[in-house]
């Protein structure tokens, strides 16, 4: 695999380690010590106890060395977390290019992303700080873009679809991992049934009519996967867009006006939105006052009758 060069300046230490272009330490405590061993031990610790349990001291203790020994290889915890994420992410599924059409490939990629995050839920705690800059994470992005390579989508549109797939997988994993953690911590095996019971006790038809109707319909006990439904509709949208042949509209982030003109337009739109919201609020309050007056009038008549 081609490796990045350093002609444009020195790479951050963690990224250089991920790409294998960082200088190795001149000496270490023992020949068995390596960046790979440190990262493996840190991943094992995070899988067992969570990301908060990972520290240079804890990883060193797991390996039987002093924290100072680790700093010869990984100079900062942020670099260690980056390398842990890279290790846990791994590579995308093999044979993805041979799977059906673009939709089937993205579905397979989504399932694989979901599996990675559920296998290593501590990854969901790592802040997103931009596009992937390590080999494995870049490979996933490349695989998604390649899955869309035979479509008529522009490069920017392919990236947008891939970001949507990635975001959906991360959000789904976040919710599912939270359910697993709650079940483990509370001892309640069926979190969905517990939620259904709470909603039935607390949600009234008067206060939350739409939500109460959903609760009565048993949505929290529904066996189907709500995340699968959302993913399917997302891909339906991409398919419909492709079928429409729409190519003239610029990507949402493309600025087609001069910066000053665009900024002024956004300010006007924001003010218009505020005025519209204020109007809705006034109308809502007026309707509330009318309801209260009518209720008081009914109560007065009832008491007089």
C-alpha positions in Angstrom: 0.0 0.0 0.0 1.3 3.5 -0.8 2.2 5.5 2.3 1.8 9.2 2.7 4.8 11.4 2.4 5.9 14.2 4.7 6.8 16.8 2.1 4.1 19.1 3.3 5.4 19.1 6.9 5.6 16.8 9.8 2.5 14.7 10.4 1.0 14.6 13.9 2.6 11.8 15.9 -0.6 9.6 16.2 -1.3 9.8 12.4 2.3 9.1 11.5 2.2 6.0 13.8 -1.1 4.9 12.1 0.4 5.1 8.7 3.7 3.5 9.7 5.9 6.5 8.9 6.8 7.5 12.4 10.4 7.1 13.6 10.8 4.1 15.9 12.3 4.7 19.4 16.0 4.2 19.6 15.6 1.8 22.6 12.9 0.3 24.7 12.7 -1.6 28.0 12.5 -4.9 26.2 12.5 -6.1 22.6 8.9 -7.4 23.1 7.5 -3.9 23.5 6.0 -2.3 20.5 3.3 0.2 19.5 1.2 -2.8 18.3 1.3 -4.5 21.7 0.5 -1.3 23.5 -2.5 -0.6 21.3 -3.8 -4.2 21.6 -3.6 -4.0 25.4 -5.4 -0.7 25.4 -8.2 -2.1 23.2 -8.6 -5.1 25.4 -8.8 -2.8 28.4 -11.4 -0.6 26.8 -13.5 -3.6 25.6 -13.5 -4.9 29.2 -13.9 -1.8 31.2 -14.7 1.1 28.9 -12.7 4.0 27.5 -12.6 5.8 30.8 -10.5 2.9 32.2 -7.8 3.5 29.6 -4.8 5.5 30.8 -1.1 5.2 30.1 -0.6 3.9 33.6 -3.3 1.3 33.3 -2.1 0.0 29.9 1.5 -0.1 31.2 0.4 -2.1 34.3 -1.5 -4.5 32.0 1.8 -5.1 30.0 4.0 -5.2 33.1 5.9 -2.1 32.4 6.2 1.4 33.8 4.2 4.3 32.2 7.4 6.0 31.2 8.3 3.0 29.1 5.1 3.5 27.0 5.9 7.1 26.3 8.9 6.1 24.3 6.4 4.5 21.8 3.2 6.5 22.2 3.9 10.0 23.5 0.3 11.1 24.4 -3.0 9.5 25.4 -4.8 11.2 22.4 -2.4 9.4 20.1 -3.1 6.1 21.9 -6.9 6.6 21.5 -6.5 7.4 17.8 -4.5 4.1 17.3 -7.1 2.2 19.4 -9.8 3.4 17.1 -7.8 2.5 14.1 -7.2 -1.0 15.5 -10.8 -1.6 16.5 -12.1 -0.3 13.2 -10.2 -2.8 11.1 -10.8 -3.1 7.4 -14.2 -3.1 5.6 -15.6 -6.5 4.5 -13.8 -8.4 1.8 -15.6 -9.0 -1.5 -17.8 -5.9 -1.1 -17.4 -5.1 -4.8 -18.9 -8.5 -5.8 -22.1 -7.9 -3.7 -25.1 -7.1 -5.9 -25.6 -3.4 -6.8 -24.7 -0.2 -5.0 -27.6 -0.5 -2.6 -26.7 -4.0 -1.5 -23.1 -3.0 -1.0 -24.1 0.0 1.2 -26.4 -2.2 3.2 -23.5 -4.7 3.8 -21.2 -1.8 4.7 -23.8 -0.5 7.1 -24.2 -3.9 8.8 -20.4 -4.2 9.2 -20.1 -0.7 10.7 -22.9 -1.5 13.1 -21.0 -4.7 14.1 -17.8 -2.9 14.7 -19.4 -0.3 17.0 -21.3 -2.9 19.0 -18.2 -5.0 19.4 -16.3 -1.9 20.7 -18.9 0.4 22.1 -16.3 2.7 23.6 -15.6 3.9 20.1 -18.9 5.8 20.3 -17.4 8.0 23.1 -14.6 9.3 20.9 -15.4 12.8 19.5 -15.6 13.1 15.7 -12.9 15.5 14.7 -13.2 15.5 10.9 -12.8 13.2 8.0 -10.8 9.9 8.4 -7.1 10.4 8.4 -5.9 6.9 9.3 -5.6 3.9 6.9 -8.4 1.7 8.1 -11.0 4.5 8.6 -10.0 5.8 5.1 -10.5 2.3 3.7 -14.2 2.3 4.9 -14.8 5.7 3.3 -13.2 4.5 0.1 -15.3 1.3 0.1 -18.5 3.4 0.4 -17.5 5.7 -2.4 -16.5 2.7 -4.6 -19.9 1.2 -3.9 -21.5 4.2 -5.6 -18.9 4.4 -8.3 -21.2 3.0 -11.0 -24.0 5.5 -10.3 -24.5 8.8 -11.9 -23.9 10.6 -8.6 -21.3 13.3 -8.5 -18.3 12.8 -6.2 -19.8 15.3 -3.7 -23.1 13.4 -3.8 -21.4 10.1 -3.2 -19.6 11.6 -0.2 -23.0 12.9 1.1 -24.6 9.4 0.8 -21.6 7.8 2.6 -21.8 10.3 5.4 -25.5 9.6 5.8 -24.8 5.8 5.9 -22.0 6.3 8.4 -24.1 8.6 10.6 -27.0 6.2 10.6 -24.8 3.3 11.6 -23.2 5.3 14.4 -26.6 6.5 15.7 -28.1 3.0 15.6 -25.1 1.5 17.4 -25.2 4.3 20.0 -28.9 3.5 20.9 -28.4 -0.3 20.8 -25.2 -0.1 22.9 -27.0 2.1 25.4 -29.8 -0.5 25.7 -27.3 -3.3 26.3 -25.5 -1.2 29.0 -28.8 -0.3 30.7 -29.8 -4.0 30.8 -26.5 -4.9 32.3 -26.5 -2.1 34.9 -30.2 -2.4 35.9 -30.7 -6.1 35.6 -33.8 -5.5 33.5 -33.6 -7.9 30.5 -36.4 -6.3 28.4 -35.8 -2.5 28.3 -38.4 -2.0 25.6 -41.1 -3.5 27.8 -40.0 -1.4 30.7 -40.2 1.7 28.5 -43.7 0.7 27.3 -44.9 0.3 30.8 -43.5 3.8 31.8 -45.1 5.5 28.8 -48.4 3.9 29.5 -48.3 5.3 33.0 -47.1 8.8 32.2 -48.3 9.7 28.7 -51.9 10.8 28.5 -54.1 11.3 25.5 -54.9 14.9 26.6 -51.3 16.0 26.9 -49.6 13.9 24.2 -52.3 12.6 21.9 -50.1 11.4 19.0 -47.6 9.8 21.3 -50.3 8.1 23.3 -51.8 6.7 20.1 -48.4 5.3 19.2 -48.0 3.8 22.7 -51.5 2.2 22.5 -50.5 0.8 19.1 -47.6 -1.0 20.8 -44.8 0.7 19.0 -42.4 0.1 21.8 -43.1 -3.6 21.7 -42.9 -3.8 17.9 -40.6 -6.7 16.8 -39.5 -5.0 13.6 -36.2 -3.1 13.5 -36.9 0.7 13.4 -33.3 1.4 12.3 -33.7 -0.9 9.3 -36.8 0.9 8.3 -34.9 4.2 8.4 -32.0 2.9 6.4 -34.3 1.5 3.8 -36.1 4.8 3.4 -32.7 6.6 3.2 -31.6 4.4 0.4 -35.1 4.7 -1.3 -34.4 8.4 -1.4 -31.1 7.9 -3.1 -32.6 5.5 -5.6 -35.5 8.0 -6.4 -32.9 10.8 -6.8 -31.0 8.6 -9.3 -34.1 7.7 -11.1 -35.2 11.3 -11.4 -31.9 12.2 -13.2 -31.7 15.4 -11.2 -28.2 16.8 -11.5 -28.5 20.5 -11.8 -28.9 21.4 -8.1 -25.6 22.2 -6.4 -24.7 20.3 -3.2 -26.2 21.9 -0.1 -22.9 23.3 1.1 -21.8 24.8 -2.2 -21.9 28.6 -2.0 -23.1 30.0 -5.3 -23.2 33.7 -4.1 -20.6 36.1 -3.1 -19.8 35.6 0.7 -21.2 39.0 1.7 -24.4 38.5 -0.3 -24.9 35.0 1.0 -24.3 36.1 4.6 -26.9 38.9 4.2 -29.4 36.5 2.7 -28.9 34.1 5.6 -29.5 36.9 8.1 -32.7 37.9 6.3 -33.9 34.3 6.3 -33.1 33.9 10.0 -35.1 37.0 10.8 -38.0 35.8 8.7 -37.9 32.5 10.5 -37.9 34.3 13.9 -40.9 36.4 12.9 -42.8 33.3 11.7 -42.0 31.5 15.0 -43.2 34.6 17.0 -46.4 34.6 15.1 -47.1 31.0 15.8 -46.3 31.5 19.5 -48.8 34.5 19.6 -51.5 32.4 17.9 -50.9 29.5 20.2 -51.2 31.7 23.3 -54.4 33.3 22.0 -55.8 29.8 21.4 -54.8 28.7 24.9 -56.5 31.8 26.4 -59.7 31.0 24.4 -59.7 27.4 25.6 -59.3 28.5 29.3 -62.2 31.0 28.9 -64.4 28.4 27.4 -63.5 25.9 30.2 -64.2 28.5 32.8 -67.5 29.3 31.2 -68.5 25.7 31.1 -67.5 25.3 34.8 -69.6 28.4 35.7 -72.7 27.0 33.9 -72.3 23.7 35.5 -72.1 25.2 39.0 -75.1 27.4 38.4 -77.1 24.4 37.0 
